[in-house]
Amino acid sequence: MAAKITYKDDGPFLVEGLESLKDADGTLLEVDPGETQALCRCGRSADKPFCDGTHTRCGVQQPAEADAAGKDTVLTYEGREITVLYNPRICSHAAVCVRSQPEVFDPDRKPWIDPDRADARQVLAAVRGCPSGALRVMEDGTPTHKVLETRAQIEVQPDGPLWVTGPALDTGDGLPGEGGTEDRYVLCRCGLSGNKPYCDGSHHDLKWTARDEH
């Protein structure tokens, strides 16, 4: 079965063909690729990351009810050996790139990306680690995300979103933004993102925690 994720505006994520589900504490949860997993996206389930039906009582905030963080545009940061592309709309603000290469990726500096501050291989490794697909590099004149992992997996982040690699997401509206990828993206599970179903970092700004229940 090809892995895929579907959802309705007022319901959970329905995941088929999932091979690995890692909880926020690092525990591998038991999943059967032949069974459909229902994962909470209203932010209020008492059985996170799974759906417990709470959305039927509290509803799921719709994208129009919140402003998306970041413009849907591709910014180019050209270096001598490597060029990095970045779309603010897609970014989930996980800061993996900042922790990996703080000299290259510095949110307090303008421009915040300087590819020449590290070896091209180090920059490439940081781009590969981007969970949302907001970062790409130019390779032979073509933008690429350099996604290596092909296993259908989801990693639940502590008080944060779902990091997805592998399953195709059927949104009906295309990718999260220009330059997005179907192979790697970050899904909102707090119910607060303005770029649903994708995460835009609102969980951090609004101090959402996985303990929130209604």
Beta strands, then each sheet from edge to edge (+ up, - down):
strand 1: 4-7
strand 2: 13-16
strand 3: 20-22
strand 4: 28-29
strand 5: 37-39
strand 6: 75-78
strand 7: 83-86
strand 8: 135-139
strand 9: 142-144
strand 10: 153-156
strand 11: 162-165
strand 12: 168-169
strand 13: 184-187
sheet 1: 5+ 2- 1+ 12+
sheet 2: 4+ 3- 10- 11+ 13-
sheet 3: 6+ 7- 8+ 9-
end
